[in-house]
Amino acid sequence: MKYLFPCKKIHKYLMNKIFSKLKSLLFMSAYKTLVGFEKLVNKGVVLDFLADDFMEDPYKTYNSMRMHKPILFSQTTRLHWVTKMEFAQEMLRDKRFSVDDRKYPIAEKRRKEFKKAGREIMLEQFENPSMLKLDPPDHSRIRKLVQYGFTNRYITSLEPEIKQVVDDCLDKIHNQESFDLIEDLAKPLPAIVIAKMMGLPDRDLNQFQAWSEDLLLGVGGIGTSKEDVKKSGDAYEALIHYFEEIILKRKDSPGDDFIGKLIQAEEEGDKLNVKEMYGTCLLLLIAGHETTTRLIGNGIYTLFNHPDQMAHLKDNQELIPNAIEEMLRYEPPVHATVRFAENDMTYNTKSYKRGTAFAVSIAGANRDPDANANPDVFNILRDDIKHISFGYGPHMCIGASLARIESRIAFETLFERFSHLELLDQKPSWGKNLIFRGFDHLNLKAS
Ligand code: HEM
């Protein structure tokens, strides 16, 4: 074969570059056509997630979608978006809506993708998912096991340890004029706590944090590159191998921490299989820290944008728990979750085929004026805050009280240690993701 360029390697490299450029041009032109079409069909309303200002204020789009139709099919994502609180709650609670994508036609596509990419482990885990992707009775079987590790009594007993972790993080930056709230506190805090609960060695912290960041590159990302998808798959498989090794090492003396309890449950037989055990560990590790990091970052950023409320909160720290609920409502770390129609059905007068995918917009529902008055106003004094930021119904977040305690202690300690905090970058960029909302860095000046 003749090469356009002087050697095979350069030829391959440049051809790949040209193809990927062409592909992205084609993608952009198809995307723009879809946006145009959607605008036409929906009277100007469109989920244009590539628009310059979308990440800055996605709520404007969700509000317009809700006003146009509370359940709106978006061409750009090929999903039905549910932005009304009443419907969102119903979908999260109602058995007619399922989380188990193995049951629907979309599963075949996913299986093929895993096979094509040589992702055997991902395929195996896809067939044995974590509770987040299981319907009853399997969901209830695994959730019951995990709940033992998250009783209110146990989580409350962790308070002194959590305070110690926050103090250690802030000690490290004590003499610095500025610090990165995300790297120096919001990221390590929940990661250290969940690693302790699970009995994972401290020395692995940096490694599993890096893996979990890579893994999320493949979940809900906007404009995710081929390299990111590969990185995400590699990280997924590395994490499964990591848990496989840890669990194998600990078989003879499982111990009393979370992983120890799961090993005992697996050995007792019918409670969970070994693949489900890996999936559970992975879910807890990722869910246990990626979200709380974002809650702390989004929360402090929102306070900086509302200086009067920041000042009021500093002087009235008993308001912190209510302020955290308002932060969760106003800038939720998880923006959406997916449900499928279990069977052909009629819902809110429209017919849907079995397997139809709905994006339940947590961010959109939290801003529904029928749920909260003046929903676009951030108000730490708001009464009776309604949000679904921890989900709703049978899959409601197991770690909600842990996240609440971690973030409360983080805010209390920040206020206790620093009389003055200032945001150095006035317009930090939001991560480009439709599911997870947050910052990679937030540089603060402290005194
Ligand atoms: C601010 C922090 C957090 C947020 C915003 C959050 C959000 C959520 C949401 C929205 C769901 C429901 C997903 C769905 O219905 O599809 C969920 C489920 C879950 N979360 Fe969290 N989460 C947080 C912290 C945590 C922590 C700290 C842990 C564990 C240590 C955790 C573990 C889980 C688990 C295991 C589930 C699955 C429950 C089930 O399927 O039954 N989360 N979370």
Boltz pocket constraint, residues with backbone or C-beta under 6 A from the ligand:
constraints:
  - pocket:
      binder: B
      contacts: [[A, 92], [A, 131], [A, 132], [A, 133], [A, 143], [A, 194], [A, 283], [A, 284], [A, 287], [A, 288], [A, 289], [A, 291], [A, 292], [A, 295], [A, 332], [A, 333], [A, 334], [A, 337], [A, 338], [A, 388], [A, 389], [A, 390], [A, 391], [A, 392], [A, 394], [A, 395], [A, 396], [A, 397], [A, 398], [A, 399], [A, 400], [A, 402], [A, 403]]
      max_distance: 6.0
